[in-house]
Amino acid sequence: MWHRNPVLDGPPLLLLLLPCTLEQFSLRERAQELLSAPGAVAVEPARIPYRALSSLPSALAFAVGRRQAKRMRLPGAPAAIALFDPAQVPLAIALEQRHPGVELWELGPQPPLGLDPTLALDLGAATDLSGVWLRIEALGIASGRLGSARGL
């Protein structure tokens, strides 16, 4: 019997792994700018904060990340996953394993050690997000930007 694969269904997405609730996030305005794209989805942290997970042995932290990734119900298939804090690496890696070909983006001020992100940008220090928008559109993620905003 054939079953649909919920991991691969739906439009391409940009997942923003927020380090805290959007309301508490120091980069809230920049995150909201990216979330204005129809293909962008915010993922707020689980009840267990990322900082608590970072104090666990790495094998256990990655096991928790895999479980969190498995439980996520997304409205599409991630094309890019943006993380803002090194403590988010276990979840980002677990999502990358569930969605082969997804790009990892580091948008925080401190890139995690050992992670080779496709895109690294300090979102708080960036004056222009045009490169991010171009990459979003190149991945087929709906940006909601009109032709003139896209430089067409």
Long-range contacts (C-beta under 8 A, 24 or more apart in sequence): 6-73, 7-77, 7-98, 7-99, 8-77, 9-76, 9-77, 10-74, 10-75, 10-76, 10-77, 11-39, 11-75, 11-76, 11-77, 11-140, 11-141, 11-142, 12-39, 12-76, 12-77, 12-78, 12-79, 12-139, 12-140, 12-141, 12-142, 13-39, 13-40, 13-41, 13-74, 13-75, 13-76, 13-77, 13-78, 13-79, 13-80, 13-141, 14-39, 14-40, 14-41, 14-78, 14-79, 14-80, 14-81, 14-82, 14-136, 14-139, 14-141, 15-41, 15-43, 15-74, 15-78, 15-80, 15-81, 15-82, 15-95, 16-40, 16-41, 16-42, 16-43, 16-82, 16-84, 16-107, 17-43, 17-81, 17-82, 17-83, 17-84, 17-88, 17-91, 17-92, 18-42, 18-43, 18-44, 18-45, 18-84, 19-45, 19-50, 19-84, 19-85, 19-87, 19-88, 19-108, 20-44, 20-45, 20-49, 21-45, 26-124, 27-84, 27-107, 27-123, 27-124, 30-123, 30-124, 30-126, 30-129, 31-123, 33-129, 34-82, 34-129, 34-132, 36-144, 37-136, 37-141, 37-142, 37-143, 37-144, 37-145, 38-142, 38-143, 38-144, 39-76, 39-136, 39-141, 39-142, 39-143, 40-136, 40-141, 41-74, 41-75, 41-76, 43-72, 50-85, 50-87, 50-88, 50-91, 51-87, 53-87, 53-90, 54-86, 54-87, 58-90, 61-90, 62-90, 62-93, 62-94, 64-90, 65-89, 65-90, 65-91, 65-92, 65-93, 65-94, 66-90, 66-94, 66-97, 68-94, 69-94, 69-95, 69-97, 69-98, 70-94, 70-98, 78-102, 79-103, 79-139, 79-140, 79-141, 80-104, 80-105, 80-118, 80-119, 80-135, 80-136, 80-139, 80-141, 81-105, 82-106, 82-107, 83-107, 83-108, 83-112, 84-108, 84-123, 85-110, 86-110, 86-111, 86-112, 86-113, 86-115, 89-115, 103-135, 103-139
